[in-house]
Amino acid sequence: MSRLAVVATYDTEGRLWPHLRRQIEAYAAAAEVVLVSAGGLVEEDRAWAEARAQVVERGNSGYDFASYKAGLDAAGDLSRFDLVVLTNDSYIGPVVPPEQIFEEMAARGVDFWGLTRNGEMGDHVQSYFVGFSPTAVASDAFVEFWGDFEPLDDRGQVIRRYEVGLTRRLADAGLTYDTYFVPRASEHRLARARRSWMGVNITFDPDTDPHLLPNKTAEWDLMRTIGNQPPNPCITMADSVLDGGRLPIVKIETLRDDPYALDAEALLWSCERAYPGVFAGVRDYLDQTRDTRGRQLTKVEPLSLERRIDGRTLAYCSRTEPAAVGLRPSQRFAPGSLDGDNTPPAQVAALVGSAPEVLEVLEVGCWTGEIGRRLGAQGCRVTGVEPDEEAAAYAGKELADVIVADPFRTPLTDLFAPGSFDAVVVAELIEYAPDPGALLEEARALLAPGGRLVISTPNANHGSRRLAVLQGHWPATPLPVDRAPLRSYDRLGLMRLLTDAGLVPTDLRGTLADPLVSGYGVPQKAIPYAVAEWVRDRPDALVEAFQVAARPTVPGEVPVRRPELVPAVAPESVRLTDVHTERAELIKNERRAGRKLPTKVAKLEEKVRLLEAELARNPLRRAAGQLKRRVW
């Protein structure tokens, strides 16, 4: 198999450092290498490189994409290669043989691929390492991309136009893509937590990033929302390199700048012991280049010991154990909540659906079998998993089979073979799971082709919770419970959880309840007039619980639009009309009338002005007016 690797490098001293020499040798063992140096090489390093690769030297402009273009031009006819790789010198590694990466990605059958992807500025393959199949190389989109290329000297423009733009142009042309590193749900969750940690500790320096902060409001908005922005896996998941090289590289920026204050020193120390050959000499390189080559754009100042202790569970290579988890509630549904369509069991059963043939369904945490009975009535064969022996015995009377096991401690894949079920139901359970992402990943593995996962969970943004917070108390969950749930999800959080677990939401439903009629026990008399009505008008304030169906993600597919919520019943059928509604309507009318009053006054003043003007023009009419006033 014939391969091409274009390696872009830039060094202010024209050197090829030891880690880069190892990369070049590794690529030369598996591919034809073209080394492109921006700024040129010193004689000794050039001679070393020419013995292993074709060397191209050019001026230092246009960043790595200009080097990629020069390397592709130097390689000549690209159709003779089965794989074309573009890579640069911004990382240490790979810690696995390049041949392993090439074979893995060839087996996935996509048109182009990278080691990692990033969602900042739109989903794209990160350009420090990108591979192209012959189909991609021969495509009009690829040819036109490089034909339209012009060097840019603004790094932000290069990222937007070329790094993000390359993925978009090829994807828009119908080419498929994927990445070697596929983060787990737990890694996605940890990455967002780490990004939020950076947001808490962020500092701003207008001298290094002046465009970021036009005013103090922008600074505050960024701090508040930074945890919701897509995390860069090369920083937030860097320690995944220690997991058998699943992430096969570590970015030099991560080790040198530690941009999120996650203890990069511990990461380097661990990498030196896990991969001594790959990381030999890296510490010396970082020490010698830290001041001259570090980007120095990190916005996190060195943290005090107290702050580092606060974030130690998020740090790279942390061995801190999570706190003990609580139990799930002793009953999932309040008495009488199983009747009608506006109930979680009814909506879950509707999402599972029915078929001419018997559907095999697994209910994780089936408790006493409330949902399983509904599914059995519509022709499904339901298997349950339940840790409580008494509840499992009760459910066993209705379900086809019940296995007594704790799904939080025993992986579902240890209990059932992959592809065993047409549907897996996880209802009112993920909020109590110590690792909900792992639970969903295990459930996904049990789905047969065309299968779906159905989840039900309370809505963290229900109006009752908002009203409770306004009154200074926070009931975590309806009673009775054994222990409080570990977390709760709003709509966006639930969609993210599914996406992180490799699932695509296809249907979203919601059971509704007025904020003043819920299990959270909001004290109605203490609520000021019209506040309840204002809360009722907020998005998802009437949605007491979400029910969502999802399918496994297809590798390389473009992210799909999130489904619109379909309420179980009409919102007006559950929304109360009470004293709060009447008071809110009265206030609206008063405000409406108040807004109209200046207009009425202005019209009357205009009439007076016109009359006075008319009188001034007609003395006889003015005299008549005076006489009339005297008579009266």
C-alpha positions as CSV (number, residue, x, y, z in Angstrom):
1,M,0.0,0.0,0.0
2,S,1.4,3.4,-1.1
3,R,1.0,6.3,1.4
4,L,2.1,9.9,1.5
5,A,2.8,11.9,4.7
6,V,3.3,15.6,4.4
7,V,4.9,16.9,7.6
8,A,4.8,20.6,8.3
9,T,7.4,22.1,10.7
10,Y,8.5,25.5,11.9
11,D,11.4,26.2,14.3
12,T,12.9,29.6,15.0
13,E,16.4,28.0,15.1
14,G,15.8,25.7,12.1
15,R,16.1,22.6,14.3
16,L,14.5,19.2,14.2
17,W,14.0,18.3,17.9
18,P,14.3,14.7,19.0
19,H,10.5,14.1,19.3
20,L,10.0,15.4,15.7
21,R,12.8,13.2,14.4
22,R,11.1,10.2,16.0
23,Q,7.9,11.2,14.2
24,I,9.6,11.5,10.9
25,E,11.2,8.1,11.2
26,A,7.9,6.5,12.3
27,Y,6.1,8.0,9.3
28,A,8.9,7.1,6.9
29,A,8.5,3.4,7.9
30,A,4.9,3.4,6.8
31,A,4.8,6.1,4.0
32,E,6.6,8.3,1.6
33,V,7.4,11.5,3.6
34,V,7.6,15.1,2.3
35,L,9.0,17.4,5.1
36,V,8.1,21.0,4.6
37,S,10.0,23.5,6.8
38,A,8.8,27.1,7.1
39,G,11.9,29.2,7.5
40,G,14.4,26.5,6.6
41,L,16.6,24.0,8.5
42,V,20.2,24.2,9.7
43,E,22.6,22.2,7.6
44,E,23.0,19.3,10.0
45,D,19.2,18.8,10.4
46,R,18.6,19.2,6.7
47,A,21.1,16.4,5.9
48,W,19.5,14.2,8.5
49,A,16.0,14.8,7.0
50,E,17.1,14.3,3.3
51,A,18.2,10.8,4.2
52,R,14.6,9.9,5.2
53,A,12.3,12.3,3.3
54,Q,11.9,14.8,0.5
55,V,12.7,18.2,2.0
56,V,11.0,21.4,1.0
57,E,12.0,24.7,2.5
58,R,9.9,27.8,2.1
59,G,9.3,31.2,3.7
60,N,7.6,31.5,7.0
61,S,4.1,32.6,6.0
62,G,0.6,31.1,5.8
63,Y,1.0,28.8,8.7
64,D,0.7,25.0,8.3
65,F,-1.8,25.1,5.5
66,A,0.7,26.8,3.3
67,S,3.2,24.1,4.1
68,Y,0.6,21.4,3.4
69,K,0.0,23.0,0.0
70,A,3.7,23.1,-0.8
71,G,4.1,19.4,0.2
72,L,1.2,18.3,-1.9
73,D,2.6,20.2,-4.9
74,A,6.1,18.6,-4.3
75,A,4.6,15.1,-4.1
76,G,3.2,15.4,-7.7
77,D,0.6,13.0,-8.8
78,L,-1.5,12.2,-5.7
79,S,-3.5,9.5,-7.5
80,R,-0.7,7.0,-6.9
81,F,-1.3,7.0,-3.2
82,D,-3.8,4.9,-1.3
83,L,-3.7,7.4,1.6
84,V,-2.6,11.0,1.9
85,V,-1.8,12.4,5.4
86,L,-1.2,16.0,6.4
87,T,0.3,16.5,9.8
88,N,2.4,19.0,11.7
89,D,4.9,19.3,14.6
90,S,2.4,20.6,17.3
91,Y,2.2,17.3,19.2
92,I,4.2,14.6,20.9
93,G,3.6,11.1,19.5
94,P,1.9,9.1,18.2
95,V,2.3,6.7,21.1
96,V,1.0,3.8,18.9
97,P,2.6,2.8,15.5
98,P,1.2,4.9,12.6
99,E,0.4,1.7,10.8
100,Q,-2.1,0.9,13.5
101,I,-3.8,4.2,13.0
102,F,-3.9,3.8,9.3
103,E,-5.3,0.3,9.3
104,E,-8.0,1.2,11.9
105,M,-9.2,4.2,9.9
106,A,-9.1,2.2,6.6
107,A,-11.4,-0.4,8.2
108,R,-13.9,2.3,9.1
109,G,-14.4,3.1,5.4
110,V,-14.7,6.9,5.6
111,D,-13.5,9.3,3.0
112,F,-11.3,11.4,5.2
113,W,-10.5,11.4,8.9
114,G,-8.4,12.9,11.7
115,L,-7.2,11.9,15.1
116,T,-9.6,14.3,16.9
117,R,-12.6,16.5,16.1
118,N,-13.6,19.8,17.7
119,G,-17.0,21.5,17.9
120,E,-15.7,25.1,18.3
121,M,-16.8,27.1,15.3
122,G,-18.7,24.0,14.0
123,D,-17.8,20.4,14.0
124,H,-14.5,19.7,12.2
125,V,-11.6,17.4,12.0
126,Q,-8.6,19.1,13.7
127,S,-6.0,19.9,11.1
128,Y,-2.8,18.8,13.0
129,F,-3.4,15.3,11.6
130,V,-5.8,14.6,8.7
131,G,-5.9,11.6,6.4
132,F,-7.6,11.5,2.9
133,S,-8.6,8.4,0.9
134,P,-8.3,8.3,-2.9
135,T,-12.0,9.2,-3.2
136,A,-11.4,12.4,-1.2
137,V,-8.2,13.3,-3.0
138,A,-9.9,12.8,-6.4
139,S,-13.0,14.8,-5.4
140,D,-13.7,18.2,-6.9
141,A,-14.1,19.6,-3.4
142,F,-10.5,18.6,-2.5
143,V,-9.0,19.9,-5.7
144,E,-10.9,23.2,-5.6
145,F,-10.0,23.7,-1.9
146,W,-6.3,23.6,-2.7
147,G,-6.8,25.4,-6.0
148,D,-8.5,28.3,-4.1
149,F,-5.8,28.4,-1.4
150,E,-4.1,31.7,-0.6
151,P,-1.7,32.2,2.3
152,L,-3.1,34.0,5.3
153,D,-1.1,35.4,8.2
154,D,-3.9,35.7,10.7
155,R,-4.2,32.5,12.8
156,G,-7.9,32.9,13.5
157,Q,-8.7,33.4,9.9
158,V,-6.6,30.3,9.0
159,I,-8.6,28.2,11.5
160,R,-12.0,29.4,10.3
161,R,-11.3,29.4,6.6
162,Y,-9.0,26.4,6.2
163,E,-9.2,24.1,9.2
164,V,-13.0,24.4,9.7
165,G,-13.5,25.2,6.1
166,L,-11.8,22.0,4.8
167,T,-14.2,19.8,6.8
168,R,-17.2,21.7,5.7
169,R,-16.3,21.8,2.0
170,L,-15.7,18.1,1.9
171,A,-18.7,17.2,4.0
172,D,-21.0,19.4,1.9
173,A,-19.7,17.5,-1.2
174,G,-21.1,14.3,0.4
175,L,-17.8,12.9,1.7
176,T,-17.9,11.1,5.0
177,Y,-15.5,11.6,7.9
178,D,-14.6,10.2,11.4
179,T,-11.9,10.4,14.0
180,Y,-9.5,7.8,15.4
181,F,-10.2,9.0,19.0
182,V,-13.8,8.5,20.0
183,P,-14.4,10.0,23.4
184,R,-16.5,8.1,25.9
185,A,-19.5,9.7,27.6
186,S,-17.6,10.0,30.8
187,E,-14.8,11.8,29.0
188,H,-17.3,14.3,27.4
189,R,-18.7,15.0,30.9
190,L,-15.3,15.4,32.4
191,A,-14.2,17.7,29.6
192,R,-17.2,20.0,30.1
193,A,-16.4,20.1,33.9
194,R,-12.8,20.9,33.2
195,R,-13.9,23.7,30.8
196,S,-16.2,25.1,33.5
197,W,-13.3,24.9,35.9
198,M,-11.2,27.0,33.6
199,G,-14.2,29.4,33.4
200,V,-14.2,29.8,37.2
201,N,-10.5,30.5,37.3
202,I,-10.2,32.5,34.1
203,T,-8.4,35.8,34.0
204,F,-8.4,38.3,31.1
205,D,-5.5,40.2,29.7
206,P,-6.5,42.7,27.0
207,D,-2.8,42.8,25.9
208,T,-2.9,39.2,24.8
209,D,-6.5,38.9,23.7
210,P,-7.9,42.4,23.2
211,H,-10.6,41.3,20.8
212,L,-12.2,39.0,23.3
213,L,-13.3,41.7,25.8
214,P,-15.0,44.7,24.4
215,N,-16.5,45.4,27.8
216,K,-17.1,44.0,31.3
217,T,-20.4,42.5,30.3
218,A,-18.8,40.5,27.5
219,E,-16.3,39.2,30.1
220,W,-19.0,38.1,32.5
221,D,-21.1,36.5,29.7
222,L,-18.1,34.5,28.6
223,M,-17.3,33.3,32.1
224,R,-20.9,32.2,32.6
225,T,-21.2,30.3,29.3
226,I,-17.8,29.0,28.8
227,G,-18.6,25.6,30.3
228,N,-21.3,25.1,27.7
229,Q,-19.0,25.7,24.8
230,P,-17.7,22.6,22.9
231,P,-14.5,21.4,24.6
232,N,-11.2,20.9,22.7
233,P,-10.4,17.2,23.3
234,C,-6.7,17.9,22.9
235,I,-6.8,19.9,26.1
236,T,-9.8,18.7,28.1
237,M,-9.2,14.9,27.4
238,A,-5.4,14.9,27.1
239,D,-4.9,12.2,29.7
240,S,-6.8,9.8,27.5
241,V,-3.4,9.2,26.0
242,L,-2.7,7.0,29.1
243,D,-5.7,4.8,28.3
244,G,-3.7,2.5,25.9
245,G,-3.1,5.4,23.5
246,R,-6.8,5.8,22.6
247,L,-5.8,9.4,22.1
248,P,-2.5,8.7,20.5
249,I,-0.9,12.2,20.9
250,V,-0.4,15.0,23.4
251,K,-0.4,18.6,22.1
252,I,2.8,20.5,23.0
253,E,0.6,23.5,23.9
254,T,-1.2,21.4,26.6
255,L,2.1,20.4,28.2
256,R,3.8,23.7,27.9
257,D,1.0,26.2,28.7
258,D,-1.4,24.1,30.8
259,P,-4.2,26.4,29.6
260,Y,-6.9,25.0,31.9
261,A,-4.7,24.7,35.0
262,L,-5.2,20.9,35.1
263,D,-1.7,20.0,36.3
264,A,0.1,19.3,33.0
265,E,3.2,18.4,35.0
266,A,1.4,15.3,36.3
267,L,0.4,14.4,32.8
268,L,4.0,14.8,31.5
269,W,5.3,12.7,34.4
270,S,2.8,9.9,33.7
271,C,3.5,10.0,30.0
272,E,7.3,9.7,30.6
273,R,6.7,6.5,32.5
274,A,4.0,5.1,30.2
275,Y,5.9,5.9,27.0
276,P,9.5,6.5,27.8
277,G,10.8,6.1,24.2
278,V,8.2,8.6,22.8
279,F,8.7,11.2,25.6
280,A,12.5,11.0,25.9
281,G,13.9,14.5,25.7
282,V,10.5,16.2,25.7
283,R,10.9,17.8,29.1
284,D,14.2,19.4,28.0
285,Y,12.5,20.7,24.8
286,L,9.7,22.2,26.8
287,D,12.1,23.9,29.3
288,Q,14.2,25.3,26.5
289,T,11.3,26.7,24.4
290,R,8.8,27.7,27.1
291,D,9.7,31.4,27.1
292,T,10.4,31.8,23.4
293,R,7.8,29.5,21.8
294,G,5.0,29.3,24.3
295,R,1.9,31.0,23.1
296,Q,1.5,32.6,26.5
297,L,-2.3,33.1,25.8
298,T,-3.4,31.0,28.7
299,K,-6.1,32.9,30.6
300,V,-5.7,30.9,33.8
301,E,-3.2,32.3,36.3
302,P,-1.2,29.9,38.5
303,L,-3.6,28.7,41.1
304,S,-3.1,28.7,44.9
305,L,-2.8,25.4,46.8
306,E,-6.4,25.8,48.0
307,R,-7.8,26.3,44.5
308,R,-5.8,23.3,43.2
309,I,-7.3,21.2,46.0
310,D,-10.8,22.4,44.9
311,G,-10.1,21.2,41.4
312,R,-8.0,18.1,42.1
313,T,-10.8,15.7,41.0
314,L,-10.7,17.4,37.5
315,A,-6.9,17.4,37.2
316,Y,-5.0,15.2,34.7
317,C,-4.3,11.8,36.1
318,S,-6.4,12.4,39.2
319,R,-6.8,9.4,41.5
320,T,-9.4,11.0,43.7
321,E,-12.4,8.7,44.2
322,P,-15.9,10.2,43.7
323,A,-18.2,10.5,46.7
324,A,-20.4,7.6,47.6
325,V,-23.6,7.5,45.6
326,G,-27.1,7.6,46.9
327,L,-29.9,5.1,46.4
328,R,-32.7,5.6,43.9
329,P,-36.2,6.5,45.1
330,S,-38.4,4.0,46.9
331,Q,-41.1,4.7,44.3
332,R,-40.8,6.3,41.0
333,F,-44.3,7.4,40.3
334,A,-46.7,9.1,42.7
335,P,-50.0,7.4,43.5
336,G,-52.5,7.9,40.7
337,S,-49.8,9.1,38.3
338,L,-50.1,6.0,36.0
339,D,-53.6,6.9,34.6
340,G,-54.1,8.7,31.3
341,D,-51.7,9.9,28.6
342,N,-50.0,12.6,30.7
343,T,-47.8,10.1,32.5
344,P,-44.2,8.9,32.0
345,P,-45.2,5.3,31.6
346,A,-47.8,6.1,28.9
347,Q,-45.3,8.3,27.0
348,V,-42.5,5.7,27.3
349,A,-44.8,3.0,26.1
350,A,-45.8,5.2,23.1
351,L,-42.1,5.8,22.2
352,V,-41.3,2.1,22.4
353,G,-44.3,1.4,20.1
354,S,-45.5,-1.9,18.8
355,A,-44.9,-4.1,15.8
356,P,-46.5,-7.1,14.1
357,E,-43.8,-9.3,15.6
358,V,-43.0,-9.4,19.3
359,L,-40.6,-6.7,20.3
360,E,-37.9,-7.7,22.8
361,V,-37.6,-5.0,25.4
362,L,-35.3,-4.5,28.4
363,E,-36.4,-2.3,31.2
364,V,-33.4,-1.2,33.3
365,G,-34.5,-0.6,36.9
366,C,-38.0,-2.0,36.4
367,W,-39.0,-1.7,40.1
368,T,-42.4,-3.3,40.4
369,G,-43.0,-3.4,36.6
370,E,-45.3,-0.4,36.1
371,I,-44.0,0.3,32.6
372,G,-43.4,-3.4,31.8
373,R,-47.1,-4.1,32.2
374,R,-48.0,-1.4,29.7
375,L,-45.5,-2.7,27.2
376,G,-46.7,-6.3,27.7
377,A,-50.2,-5.2,27.0
378,Q,-49.1,-3.8,23.6
379,G,-47.4,-7.0,22.6
380,C,-43.8,-6.6,23.9
381,R,-41.8,-9.3,25.6
382,V,-40.2,-7.4,28.6
383,T,-37.2,-8.4,30.5
384,G,-36.4,-6.4,33.7
385,V,-33.3,-5.7,35.7
386,E,-33.9,-4.6,39.3
387,P,-31.6,-4.5,42.4
388,D,-34.4,-4.7,44.9
389,E,-35.3,-8.3,45.5
390,E,-38.8,-7.6,46.8
391,A,-39.7,-5.3,43.9
392,A,-38.1,-7.8,41.4
393,A,-40.3,-10.6,42.8
394,Y,-43.4,-8.4,42.3
395,A,-42.4,-7.4,38.8
396,G,-41.7,-11.1,37.9
397,K,-45.4,-11.8,38.1
398,E,-46.0,-9.6,35.0
399,L,-42.7,-9.5,33.1
400,A,-41.3,-12.3,31.0
401,D,-38.1,-12.4,33.1
402,V,-36.5,-10.3,35.9
403,I,-32.9,-10.4,36.8
404,V,-31.9,-9.2,40.3
405,A,-28.8,-7.1,39.7
406,D,-27.7,-3.5,40.3
407,P,-27.2,-1.9,36.9
408,F,-24.9,0.7,38.6
409,R,-22.5,-1.9,39.8
410,T,-22.9,-4.7,37.2
411,P,-22.4,-3.7,33.5
412,L,-25.5,-4.6,31.4
413,T,-23.1,-6.1,28.9
414,D,-22.2,-8.7,31.5
415,L,-25.9,-9.7,31.8
416,F,-26.9,-9.7,28.2
417,A,-25.4,-10.3,24.8
418,P,-24.9,-7.4,22.4
419,G,-27.9,-6.8,20.1
420,S,-30.3,-8.7,22.3
421,F,-33.2,-6.1,22.4
422,D,-35.3,-4.0,20.1
423,A,-35.7,-1.4,22.8
424,V,-34.1,-0.6,26.1
425,V,-36.0,1.5,28.6
426,V,-34.3,3.6,31.3
427,A,-37.0,5.5,33.1
428,E,-36.5,7.8,36.1
429,L,-33.1,6.2,36.7
430,I,-30.3,8.2,35.1
431,E,-30.5,11.0,37.7
432,Y,-29.5,8.5,40.3
433,A,-26.7,6.8,38.4
434,P,-23.1,7.5,39.4
435,D,-22.1,7.4,35.8
436,P,-25.2,7.9,33.6
437,G,-23.1,8.1,30.4
438,A,-21.6,4.7,31.0
439,L,-25.1,3.3,31.7
440,L,-26.4,4.6,28.4
441,E,-23.4,3.3,26.5
442,E,-24.0,-0.2,27.9
443,A,-27.7,0.1,27.0
444,R,-26.8,1.2,23.5
445,A,-24.6,-1.9,23.1
446,L,-27.6,-4.1,23.7
447,L,-29.7,-2.7,20.9
448,A,-30.3,-4.8,17.8
449,P,-30.0,-3.0,14.4
450,G,-32.8,-0.5,14.2
451,G,-33.3,-0.5,17.9
452,R,-34.0,2.5,20.1
453,L,-33.2,3.6,23.7
454,V,-36.1,5.3,25.5
455,I,-35.4,7.5,28.6
456,S,-37.6,9.3,31.0
457,T,-36.3,11.8,33.6
458,P,-37.6,14.8,35.5
459,N,-37.1,18.2,34.1
460,A,-34.7,20.4,36.1
461,N,-36.3,23.5,34.6
462,H,-39.9,22.8,35.7
463,G,-41.6,25.9,37.1
464,S,-42.0,24.4,40.5
465,R,-38.2,24.2,40.9
466,R,-37.9,27.8,39.8
467,L,-40.5,29.0,42.3
468,A,-38.9,27.0,45.0
469,V,-35.5,28.7,44.4
470,L,-37.2,32.1,44.4
471,Q,-38.5,31.4,47.8
472,G,-35.1,30.3,49.1
473,H,-35.4,26.5,49.3
474,W,-34.4,23.7,47.0
475,P,-36.3,20.4,47.2
476,A,-34.2,18.1,45.2
477,T,-36.9,15.5,44.4
478,P,-40.5,14.6,45.3
479,L,-41.1,12.5,48.3
480,P,-40.9,9.8,49.4
481,V,-37.2,9.0,48.6
482,D,-34.5,7.1,50.2
483,R,-31.8,9.4,49.0
484,A,-31.7,12.5,46.8
485,P,-30.8,12.1,43.1
486,L,-27.2,12.9,42.2
487,R,-28.1,15.2,39.3
488,S,-31.0,16.6,37.2
489,Y,-31.3,17.5,33.5
490,D,-32.9,20.3,31.6
491,R,-33.6,19.8,27.9
492,L,-30.2,20.8,26.7
493,G,-28.4,18.8,29.3
494,L,-30.4,15.7,28.4
495,M,-29.6,16.1,24.7
496,R,-25.9,16.4,25.5
497,L,-25.9,13.3,27.7
498,L,-27.4,11.3,24.8
499,T,-24.9,12.7,22.3
500,D,-22.0,12.0,24.5
501,A,-23.1,8.4,24.8
502,G,-23.1,8.0,21.0
503,L,-26.9,8.3,20.6
504,V,-29.0,10.5,18.3
505,P,-32.3,11.8,19.8
506,T,-35.2,11.1,17.4
507,D,-38.3,11.8,19.4
508,L,-38.9,14.1,22.4
509,R,-42.0,14.2,24.5
510,G,-43.0,15.8,27.8
511,T,-45.5,15.2,30.5
512,L,-46.9,18.4,31.8
513,A,-47.9,19.8,35.2
514,D,-48.6,23.3,36.4
515,P,-45.8,24.7,38.7
516,L,-48.3,24.9,41.6
517,V,-49.5,21.3,41.1
518,S,-46.4,19.1,41.5
519,G,-44.6,16.9,43.9
520,Y,-42.1,19.6,44.9
521,G,-44.5,21.2,47.3
522,V,-44.2,24.9,46.4
523,P,-45.8,27.1,49.1
524,Q,-48.4,28.9,47.1
525,K,-49.4,31.6,49.6
526,A,-45.8,32.8,49.9
527,I,-45.6,33.6,46.1
528,P,-46.1,37.3,45.2
529,Y,-48.9,37.9,42.8
530,A,-48.1,37.5,39.1
531,V,-44.7,35.7,39.8
532,A,-46.3,32.3,39.2
533,E,-47.8,33.4,36.0
534,W,-44.4,34.8,34.8
535,V,-42.8,31.5,35.6
536,R,-45.4,29.6,33.7
537,D,-44.5,31.5,30.6
538,R,-40.8,30.4,30.7
539,P,-39.6,27.8,28.3
540,D,-40.3,24.2,29.5
541,A,-41.8,25.5,32.8
542,L,-44.8,23.2,32.4
543,V,-42.8,20.2,31.4
544,E,-42.5,18.1,34.5
545,A,-40.6,15.2,32.9
546,F,-39.0,14.5,29.5
547,Q,-39.3,11.2,27.6
548,V,-36.9,10.8,24.7
549,A,-36.2,8.1,22.2
550,A,-32.7,7.8,20.6
551,R,-30.9,5.6,18.2
552,P,-27.1,4.8,18.0
553,T,-25.0,7.3,16.1
554,V,-23.8,6.3,12.7
555,P,-20.0,6.8,12.4
556,G,-19.2,9.9,10.4
557,E,-22.8,11.2,10.1
558,V,-23.4,14.9,10.2
559,P,-25.1,16.0,13.5
560,V,-28.9,16.1,13.1
561,R,-31.3,18.7,14.3
562,R,-32.6,18.1,17.7
563,P,-36.3,17.0,17.8
564,E,-39.0,19.4,18.8
565,L,-40.9,18.6,22.0
566,V,-44.3,17.1,21.7
567,P,-46.4,17.6,24.9
568,A,-48.4,14.7,26.2
569,V,-51.4,16.9,26.4
570,A,-52.3,20.5,25.4
571,P,-50.6,22.9,27.8
572,E,-53.8,24.9,28.4
573,S,-55.4,21.7,29.8
574,V,-52.9,21.6,32.8
575,R,-52.2,25.3,33.2
576,L,-54.2,26.7,36.1
577,T,-56.2,29.9,36.0
578,D,-56.0,31.3,39.5
579,V,-55.4,34.5,41.5
580,H,-52.0,34.7,40.1
581,T,-53.4,34.6,36.5
582,E,-56.0,37.2,37.4
583,R,-53.4,39.5,39.0
584,A,-51.0,39.1,36.1
585,E,-53.8,40.0,33.6
586,L,-54.7,43.0,35.7
587,I,-51.1,44.2,35.7
588,K,-50.8,43.7,31.9
589,N,-54.0,45.7,31.4
590,E,-52.7,48.5,33.6
591,R,-49.4,48.6,31.8
592,R,-51.1,48.5,28.5
593,A,-53.3,51.4,29.5
594,G,-50.3,53.3,30.9
595,R,-48.5,52.9,27.6
596,K,-51.5,54.4,25.7
597,L,-52.0,57.4,28.1
598,P,-49.1,59.5,26.7
599,T,-50.5,59.0,23.2
600,K,-53.9,60.3,24.3
601,V,-52.4,63.3,26.1
602,A,-50.4,64.2,23.1
603,K,-53.5,64.0,20.9
604,L,-55.4,66.3,23.2
605,E,-52.6,68.8,23.4
606,E,-52.4,68.9,19.6
607,K,-56.2,69.7,19.5
608,V,-55.7,72.5,22.0
609,R,-52.8,73.9,19.9
610,L,-54.9,73.8,16.8
611,L,-57.8,75.6,18.5
612,E,-55.6,78.3,19.8
613,A,-54.1,78.8,16.4
614,E,-57.5,79.1,14.9
615,L,-58.6,81.7,17.5
616,A,-55.4,83.7,16.9
617,R,-56.3,83.9,13.2
618,N,-59.9,84.9,13.7
619,P,-60.3,88.0,16.1
620,L,-64.1,87.9,15.7
621,R,-64.3,84.4,16.9
622,R,-61.9,85.3,19.7
623,A,-64.2,88.2,20.7
624,A,-67.2,85.9,20.6
625,G,-65.4,83.6,22.9
626,Q,-64.7,86.4,25.4
627,L,-68.3,87.5,25.3
628,K,-69.5,84.0,25.8
629,R,-67.3,83.6,28.9
630,R,-68.7,86.9,30.3
631,V,-72.3,85.8,29.8
632,W,-71.7,82.4,31.4
